[in-house]
Structure formats: C-alpha cells, structure tokens
C-alpha cells in the first residue's frame, strides 16, 4: 500500500479518538513512528505493521467510556471492518488484527509474529520516559485524582486509570514495564534509558514534596 493509503486511514479514524489526553491520536502517531524505527533491522510486512500501529487504539475511547471491556480485542474487530471497507489486502487483515488484539501490556501475551512484537514494543515505549510523565499527569488531572498521597502505601491496583494518586499510578502501571521484557534489542536499549528517566523523576519529585531539594 502507498503512503496515500495510510494518510487516508489516519483521516478516517480520527473520529474514534479523544481530542486530548493520554490516548489522543498523538499517542498513535508516536507509536507509528516508533514502529517504523524499530522495523529497520527486520524483514517483515510493512503493510501489516503500519496498519496495526495506526489502528491499535481505535477502540480505546470506547473502553474509557466503558462501552467495551478490552480495547485491544474490540479494536481488532473494528480494524477488520475498517480495512475491508478500504480494500486492504484481505490476506493481511488477519495479521493486523492479531497484532492489535495482543498489543496491550497488561495482557502480557507473548507475540508470535515480528509485526506484533514491534507493535508491543512501540506502544510500551510510549509508556516510558518524559512523554509518559506528561501523559500520567494529564490523565490524573482529567479524572480528578491528587498528585500524591504519601500516607497511602504504594502498590494498590485499581481497574482502569484509577489510582490513589498520580504518583501511585507510576508504581502500579509504568514501573511494571520492565526494559528486559521488550521483544527487540533496540527497544530494550531505548526502554532502559526511558525507564531510568522515570525513576529519577520520581525520586526528585518525592524529595521536592518533602522540601528536601
């Protein structure tokens, strides 16, 4: 498929994304860019990878609105319909849907195809580093949770976005994305750097919270 196809696909799916927040379309665009970057050292089907990257969160807003239980599984079904409408090669649709259905980190499913592995890596990379700090606080403000509540022990897990504070959310979500568990060596390298950045931020945040630095 040519570049015009993917630009048309981007335009077509805008209606499925929130205008702001941690899962606005800018997240999808970053995942798409990261997927292209990670694909350079591998022989794979770029049509499958590009389509999966652009459509991986097409049902995220529905999950946030509690219209569906799992955006990955429902998103795969939506992707199939969208791609068929756009005359995407039928023999590639199943691979796109597979990659989307298992992309989310919380499912902890080992990907069997290189395209799915790279999508997992790209999506998880956007959940580490400076961007994820911005995303976490954006979401925290949106759902109305405090910045930090040091009197509450870290580690309690809630469904969805909810946590005792934004800082608590880092410990039950972000710091669970371990660099060594990424699929590709390039992603592991990038993840290690971004993970360390998040750790250093959290240390500095708590020092400043206590007025120590």
Helices and strands as residue ranges (DSSP letters): H 3-12, G 14-16, H 25-39, H 46-55, H 60-64, H 71-85, H 90-101, G 105-107, H 114-125, H 130-143, H 166-172, G 174-176, G 179-181, H 185-209
